[in-house]
Amino acid sequence: MPLLPPRYNVLGVGVSALTLAQARDLVLGARGAKRLGYVCLGTVNGIAEARADPVFRTVFNASYLTTPDGMPLVWLGPRGVERVYGPDLLLAVCEAGCAVGLRHYFFGGAEGVASALAENLTARFPGLAVAGTFTPPFRPLTTEEDAALAADVARTQPDIVWVGLGTPKQERFMAEHVQALDAGLLIGVGAAFDFFSGRVRQAPRWVQRSGFEWLFRLCMEPRRLGPRYLKTNPLFLLRVVAQRTGLKKYPLE
């Protein structure tokens, strides 16, 4: 296994201190490997979920990488840390992976999203090796569906299984299936499936870099995201202040 970057503590979650290029290269290292683990994309919402649920916190801390996806996690990191945003990581790995024959499998999204995503990425990156796609139901997989997924992954032999189920569902799925799926890495990229399939509009780059992407997405999907952001963002800020000032300890577990 390659040398993984150190982690820094954000409310008890170990976030990998790395850049997008480093994350891309570590993912490319999964070519031909088996069951290296899974990659979580750390966001304010994900950290909030982890604070509320110790089992979910363990999922983050047991990952191969937990990247700083949200800008607040970048700001809390040491010098040199960059945002490793799920959609950017997906594009970077797809582009670089063409040269080494990296094989991709897309699991998640609503009906037709995974196949549209694969089609759009193949058009964008000629030579992209798509091993397969799988659209799950909006419920836990049955024993038979689990077996069918495992058999399809074993048959198609992907290096990377990209998982687009949203947090916390995708992280739980990856932790539960990482040993059952015959692939190098599982990577949870959430909204990237909707963005690159054309289903949901992505924020402009300057908004992504400003730290206010959450506000853009809130305007796009107020009913779905309003309760999440209004609850988690203020509480996250208060907890970070408490951690940074030493008023409260959040040990890595």
C-alpha positions in Angstrom: 0.0 0.0 0.0 1.4 3.5 -0.9 2.3 5.9 1.9 -0.9 7.9 2.7 -0.9 11.5 3.8 -1.2 12.5 7.5 -4.6 13.6 8.8 -5.7 16.6 10.7 -8.5 16.6 13.3 -11.8 18.3 12.4 -14.3 17.6 15.2 -13.0 14.1 15.7 -12.7 13.2 12.0 -9.3 12.7 10.5 -9.1 14.7 7.2 -6.3 13.8 4.8 -3.9 16.7 4.3 -3.4 16.6 0.6 -3.8 18.3 -2.8 -6.0 17.4 -5.7 -3.0 16.2 -7.6 -1.9 14.0 -4.7 -5.4 12.5 -4.4 -5.6 11.8 -8.1 -2.3 10.0 -8.1 -3.2 7.9 -5.1 -6.4 6.9 -6.8 -4.5 6.1 -10.0 -2.4 3.8 -7.9 -5.4 1.5 -7.6 -4.8 0.3 -11.1 -4.7 -3.5 -10.9 -5.0 -3.5 -7.0 -7.8 -5.1 -5.1 -9.7 -3.9 -2.0 -7.5 -1.0 -1.0 -10.5 0.6 0.7 -12.8 3.5 0.1 -12.5 7.3 -0.2 -14.8 9.7 1.5 -15.2 13.3 0.5 -15.3 15.4 3.7 -18.0 18.1 3.8 -19.5 20.2 6.6 -22.7 18.0 6.3 -20.6 14.8 6.5 -18.7 16.0 9.6 -22.0 17.0 11.3 -23.4 13.5 10.6 -20.2 12.0 12.0 -20.5 14.1 15.2 -24.0 12.9 15.7 -23.2 9.2 15.1 -20.1 7.6 16.5 -20.4 4.6 14.1 -20.5 7.0 11.1 -17.5 8.8 12.5 -15.7 5.5 12.5 -16.6 5.1 8.8 -14.8 8.3 8.0 -11.8 7.5 10.1 -11.4 4.0 8.7 -11.3 5.2 5.1 -8.3 5.0 2.7 -8.7 8.8 2.3 -11.1 11.4 3.7 -10.4 14.4 1.5 -11.2 18.1 2.3 -14.1 18.5 -0.1 -15.7 21.5 1.5 -13.8 24.8 1.7 -14.2 25.1 5.5 -12.3 21.9 5.8 -9.5 23.4 3.6 -9.3 26.5 5.8 -9.0 24.4 8.9 -6.1 22.3 7.4 -2.4 22.9 7.5 -0.5 25.0 5.0 -0.6 23.5 1.5 -3.9 21.6 1.7 -6.1 22.1 -1.3 -9.8 21.4 -1.9 -10.3 17.9 -3.2 -13.8 18.4 -4.5 -15.6 15.2 -5.6 -16.5 16.4 -9.1 -13.0 17.7 -9.7 -11.5 14.4 -8.5 -13.7 12.4 -10.8 -12.7 14.5 -13.8 -9.0 14.5 -12.9 -8.9 10.7 -12.4 -10.9 10.1 -15.6 -8.5 12.3 -17.6 -5.3 10.8 -16.2 -6.7 7.3 -16.1 -7.1 7.1 -19.9 -3.3 6.8 -20.3 -3.0 3.8 -18.0 -6.2 2.0 -18.8 -7.9 2.7 -15.5 -11.3 1.0 -15.5 -14.4 2.8 -14.0 -17.7 1.5 -12.7 -20.5 3.9 -11.9 -23.0 3.0 -9.1 -25.8 5.3 -8.0 -28.1 8.0 -9.1 -31.7 8.0 -10.2 -32.8 5.9 -13.2 -30.7 6.7 -16.2 -28.2 8.9 -14.4 -25.3 6.5 -14.2 -25.6 5.6 -17.9 -25.9 9.3 -18.9 -22.8 10.1 -16.7 -20.8 7.3 -18.4 -21.8 8.5 -21.8 -20.9 12.1 -21.1 -17.6 11.3 -19.6 -16.7 9.0 -22.5 -17.4 11.8 -24.9 -15.3 14.2 -22.8 -12.4 11.8 -22.4 -12.0 9.6 -25.5 -10.5 6.2 -24.5 -12.2 6.2 -21.1 -12.6 2.6 -20.0 -16.1 2.2 -18.5 -16.5 -1.3 -17.1 -20.2 -0.9 -16.2 -23.0 1.0 -14.5 -25.6 0.0 -11.8 -28.7 2.0 -10.8 -29.8 0.9 -7.3 -33.3 1.3 -5.9 -34.0 4.0 -3.3 -33.7 1.5 -0.4 -31.1 -0.9 0.9 -30.2 -3.6 -1.6 -31.7 -7.0 -1.0 -29.5 -10.1 -0.6 -30.1 -10.9 -4.3 -29.3 -7.4 -5.5 -26.1 -7.4 -3.4 -25.1 -10.6 -5.0 -25.9 -9.3 -8.5 -23.8 -6.2 -7.9 -20.9 -8.2 -6.6 -21.1 -10.6 -9.6 -21.2 -7.7 -12.1 -18.2 -6.0 -10.5 -16.3 -9.3 -10.4 -17.1 -9.9 -14.1 -16.2 -6.4 -15.3 -13.1 -6.0 -13.1 -13.2 -2.2 -12.5 -10.3 -0.5 -10.7 -12.6 2.2 -9.3 -16.2 2.0 -8.3 -17.6 5.6 -8.2 -20.6 5.8 -5.8 -23.2 8.5 -6.1 -25.7 8.0 -3.3 -25.3 11.2 -1.3 -24.0 11.5 2.3 -24.4 9.6 4.6 -25.8 6.8 2.5 -22.8 6.4 0.2 -20.2 6.3 3.0 -22.2 3.6 4.8 -22.6 1.7 1.6 -18.9 1.8 0.9 -17.9 0.7 4.4 -20.3 -2.2 4.2 -19.3 -3.4 0.7 -15.6 -2.6 0.5 -14.6 -6.2 1.1 -17.4 -7.7 -1.0 -16.7 -5.8 -4.3 -13.7 -6.9 -6.4 -12.3 -3.5 -7.1 -9.3 -1.3 -6.1 -11.1 1.6 -4.5 -14.7 2.7 -3.9 -15.1 6.6 -4.0 -18.2 8.4 -2.9 -18.7 11.5 -5.1 -22.4 12.3 -4.4 -23.7 15.2 -6.5 -21.0 14.6 -9.2 -23.4 12.0 -10.8 -26.1 14.7 -11.1 -23.8 17.4 -12.3 -22.1 15.5 -15.1 -25.2 13.6 -16.2 -26.7 17.0 -16.8 -29.5 16.5 -14.2 -28.5 19.3 -11.9 -26.7 22.6 -12.6 -23.2 23.0 -11.0 -22.1 26.2 -9.3 -19.7 28.5 -11.2 -16.1 28.0 -10.4 -15.8 31.3 -8.5 -18.7 30.3 -6.2 -17.0 26.9 -5.6 -13.8 28.6 -4.5 -15.6 31.2 -2.3 -16.9 28.8 0.3 -20.5 29.6 -0.7 -21.3 26.7 -2.9 -23.7 25.5 -0.2 -25.7 28.8 -0.8 -25.9 28.2 -4.5 -27.1 24.7 -4.1 -29.6 25.8 -1.5 -31.1 28.2 -4.1 -31.2 25.3 -6.6 -32.8 22.8 -4.2 -34.3 24.8 -1.2 -36.8 22.1 -0.1 -34.3 19.3 0.0 -31.2 21.2 1.3 -32.8 23.9 3.4 -33.3 21.9 6.6 -29.8 20.4 6.3 -27.9 23.6 5.9 -29.9 25.7 8.3 -29.3 23.1 11.0 -25.7 21.9 10.4 -23.8 25.0 9.3 -24.3 27.2 12.5 -23.6 24.2 14.7 -20.5 23.3 12.8 -19.2 26.8 13.2 -19.8 26.8 17.0 -18.1 23.5 17.4 -15.1 24.5 15.3 -14.7 27.7 17.5 -14.9 25.5 20.6 -12.2 23.1 19.2 -9.9 25.8 18.1 -10.1 27.7 21.3 -9.6 24.6 23.4 -13.0 24.9 25.1 -13.9 21.4 23.9 -11.9 18.4 22.8 -12.9 16.2 19.9 -10.4 13.3 19.9 -9.8 11.1 16.9 -11.3 7.7 17.7 
